[in-house]
């Protein structure tokens, strides 16, 4: 998405949602980035994940939940969430 924005795409971004439940965080990230792409950089992506987790689970669990959420693509590679 960052590359698309860097190439001047500003008017319309389309995403196929499909099954929403296992994709809540990625869709939230997409919408937040679509709203304000300039707020994101390589140094603050984990903070975004921590804010999302704090909204869902509370501040006391946010850091650990974000750590687990960020590990999921590495641990579930090749598997489908509906399996």
N, C-alpha and C positions, 0 to 999 in steps of 0.2 A: 504494500500500500504506500509505503514511503517513496518508493521508486515511481509509482504512478503519479503521486502528488508532485514529485520533483520534475516530472515531465509535463506539468501544466494542467493535468486533469483536475478541474475544480467544480464542475457543474453537477455531475451525476456519478454516483458510485452505486453499483448494484451488487447485492449479495443474495445467494440462494440459501435460505435458512434451513430448509429440510426439517430434520428432527431437532427441535429446539433444546430439549432437556440436556443432552450431553454437551451442548455447545454454548451454554450460557455465558461462560467467561469469554470465549473467542468472539462471540457476537457483541458482547458489551465492549470489548476492546475495539472491535471494528467501528462500532457506532461512536465511541469516544474519539477515535482517531479521525473518523470522517468529520466530526463536529469541529475539531481543532487539531489538525495534524502537526502543527508547529510546537505543540506542548510535549511531544514525544522525542526522546533521543535514546541512544544506547545506554546512557547512564541512569535513566529513571524508569525503565520498564518494570523492574521489580516493585517499585513504589506503587505503580498502577495496580499490579496484582495484589499487593497488600491492602490497598484501599478497597478493592472489590471484595476481598475476603473479610475485611472488617465490616463492610455493609451487610454481608450475608451471615457472618458468624460471630461478630463482635470483636472489639479491639484485642481482647485477651487471647484470641486464637488466630489472629490475622497473620502474624509472621510465619507460624508453623504451617498454617493452611496454604499460604502463598508458596512456601518452599515445596510442599507436596504437589500443589497444582502445577508448578513450573517443572517438576520432575516427571509428570505424567506422560508427556510426549516421548520421553526417553524410555520409559518403562512399558508403554503400551504400543510401541512401534510395531506395525504389522497386524495389530488386532483391531477389531471393529467394536465400538462401544455397545452394540446390541447383541453381541455373541454371548 
